[in-house]
Amino acid sequence: MIQNILVSTALFAVGLATPLLAQHTVEWSNATANGNGCPAGTAVVTVTPEGDEIAWTFDSFGFDLVGPSSASRFCRLSASAKLSGGFYLADLKQELTYGGIKTRVGSRLSVGVQSRFFGKNLPALVRDYPDGTSFDSLFESAVAIDKFVIYAPPSYFCREGGLSGLFQSTLSANGQVTSSRGSASLAVQGQNVTFKATSGWLACPPQS
């Protein structure tokens, strides 16, 4: 799916053959995490030295169920993003990592992400393990990549220091056990988000 930010796909064609002039595509700041799956003090946010990737990791986002019971956990993430000015294509990559175990009969698990970037709703990323299926894994990774067209005229955005917006995401983890002999456990480990230009013309890097 191509999502558009200040879009003019016809004008963008001019930039496709031009080399990238600035490698630093995004500046992340003001990251938060709130919800019953990530109480205060249980989430850590890191940004890579290159600045293109932001990651949330969790200490206690999950549950352990034995016998008839259910659980629902969520965490709302938010971070400010300032993008380079220019005319370019870019990928927003989301990676959700988790692990868990469930009995084949009498239990179900699901984990998912619903995100927005610069006001655009992204397709939901969901992994479901229904009753009748087994699941036993210490580490699983669910990845989604969405493409964006950036049309941010350098004459304005270089002076302003970049194009500003928000990344917002709601992570959810759900489980249910219906059998007295059933069990289900799930641990959400983290979410990594990377924004990188793939082709086009970056006129100036984002600035604080």
C-alpha positions in Angstrom: 0.0 0.0 0.0 1.3 3.5 -0.9 0.5 6.0 1.7 1.0 9.7 0.8 2.3 12.6 2.8 1.9 15.9 1.1 1.4 14.0 -2.0 2.1 14.7 -5.6 3.0 11.4 -7.3 3.5 13.2 -10.7 5.9 15.7 -9.3 7.6 12.9 -7.3 8.8 11.3 -10.6 11.4 14.0 -10.9 13.1 12.9 -7.7 13.3 9.1 -8.4 16.5 9.3 -10.5 18.3 11.7 -8.2 20.7 10.2 -5.6 20.0 10.5 -1.9 21.8 13.5 -0.6 21.1 13.0 3.1 21.1 9.6 4.8 19.4 10.6 8.0 15.7 10.2 7.2 13.9 10.6 10.6 14.3 12.0 14.1 12.3 10.3 16.8 11.4 12.0 20.1 8.8 12.3 23.0 8.2 8.5 23.0 5.5 7.2 25.5 3.9 3.9 26.5 0.7 3.6 28.5 -1.7 0.8 29.3 -2.4 -2.2 31.5 0.2 -4.2 29.5 2.9 -1.6 30.1 2.5 0.0 33.6 4.8 2.8 34.5 8.4 1.7 34.7 8.0 -1.5 32.7 8.7 -0.2 29.2 12.1 0.9 27.8 12.5 3.1 24.7 15.7 3.2 22.7 16.7 4.9 19.4 19.5 3.6 17.3 22.6 5.7 16.9 21.7 6.2 13.2 18.3 7.5 14.4 16.2 5.6 11.9 14.9 3.0 14.4 12.9 3.3 17.6 12.2 0.3 19.8 9.9 -0.3 22.8 10.7 -3.3 25.0 8.5 -4.6 27.8 9.2 -6.3 31.1 5.6 -7.4 32.0 3.4 -7.3 28.9 1.6 -10.7 29.1 -0.3 -13.2 31.2 -0.4 -16.8 32.4 -3.8 -18.6 32.3 -4.6 -22.0 33.8 -8.1 -23.4 33.8 -11.2 -21.5 32.7 -10.1 -17.8 32.6 -9.3 -15.0 30.2 -7.0 -12.0 30.0 -6.7 -8.9 27.8 -3.7 -6.6 27.8 -3.0 -3.5 25.7 -0.3 -0.8 25.4 -0.6 2.5 23.5 2.6 3.8 22.0 3.3 7.2 20.7 6.4 9.1 19.4 7.0 12.3 17.5 8.7 12.0 14.1 10.4 14.6 12.1 11.2 13.6 8.5 13.7 14.9 6.0 12.5 17.4 3.5 12.7 16.3 -0.2 11.0 14.1 -2.7 11.4 10.4 -2.0 10.0 6.9 -1.4 10.3 5.5 2.1 9.5 2.3 4.0 7.9 2.2 7.5 8.7 -1.2 9.0 7.0 -2.5 12.1 8.2 -5.6 13.9 6.3 -7.1 16.8 8.2 -9.7 18.9 6.5 -12.1 21.3 6.5 -15.7 22.6 4.0 -18.0 24.3 2.6 -21.5 24.8 -0.9 -22.9 24.8 -2.6 -26.3 25.0 -4.1 -27.5 21.7 -7.6 -27.9 23.1 -9.6 -25.5 25.2 -7.5 -22.3 24.7 -6.8 -19.5 22.3 -4.3 -16.6 22.0 -4.0 -13.6 19.8 -1.6 -10.6 19.6 -1.8 -7.6 17.3 -0.9 -4.1 16.4 -2.9 -1.2 15.0 -0.9 1.8 14.0 -1.2 5.3 12.5 1.6 7.3 10.9 1.2 11.0 10.1 -2.6 10.6 10.4 -2.7 7.6 8.1 -4.3 4.3 9.4 -2.0 1.4 8.6 -3.3 -2.2 8.0 -3.7 -4.1 11.3 -1.0 -6.7 12.0 -2.6 -9.7 13.8 -1.4 -13.2 14.8 -4.2 -15.5 16.0 -3.8 -19.0 17.6 -7.3 -20.4 17.9 -8.7 -23.3 19.8 -7.7 -26.6 18.2 -4.2 -25.4 17.3 -0.9 -25.8 19.3 1.5 -23.0 19.9 4.8 -23.2 21.7 7.5 -20.7 20.9 9.9 -18.6 22.9 10.3 -16.1 20.1 8.1 -15.1 17.2 8.3 -12.0 14.9 5.5 -10.4 13.0 6.6 -7.8 10.4 4.7 -5.3 8.3 6.1 -2.8 5.8 4.2 0.2 4.4 5.4 2.4 1.7 5.1 6.2 1.7 5.6 8.9 -0.9 7.2 12.0 0.6 6.6 15.3 -1.2 8.1 18.0 1.1 9.4 20.9 -0.9 13.0 21.7 0.3 12.5 25.4 -0.1 10.1 25.3 2.9 10.9 22.2 4.9 14.6 22.7 5.0 14.0 26.1 6.7 11.6 24.5 9.1 13.9 21.6 10.0 11.7 18.8 8.6 8.2 17.5 8.3 6.6 16.8 11.7 4.0 14.3 12.7 3.2 11.3 15.0 3.6 7.6 15.1 0.8 6.0 17.2 0.3 2.3 17.9 -1.9 0.1 20.0 -0.6 -3.3 20.9 -3.0 -5.9 22.2 -2.7 -9.4 23.7 -5.7 -11.6 24.4 -6.1 -15.1 25.8 -8.9 -17.4 26.9 -9.0 -20.8 28.4 -12.3 -22.7 28.4 -11.1 -26.2 29.5 -10.2 -27.2 33.1 -7.1 -28.8 31.6 -6.2 -26.0 29.4 -3.6 -23.3 29.8 -2.3 -20.3 27.8 0.7 -18.0 28.3 1.8 -15.0 26.2 4.6 -12.4 26.6 4.9 -9.4 24.2 8.6 -8.6 24.1 8.7 -5.4 22.1 7.9 -3.4 19.0 10.6 -2.0 16.6 9.7 0.8 14.1 12.1 1.8 11.3 11.6 4.6 8.8 14.1 4.7 5.9 14.2 6.3 2.5 14.6 3.8 -0.4 14.9 6.1 -3.4 14.6 9.7 -4.4 16.0 13.0 -3.2 16.5 13.9 0.4 17.4 17.6 0.5 18.1 18.1 4.1 18.1 15.9 7.3 15.6 16.6 10.1 16.7 19.0 12.7 15.7 19.6 16.4 
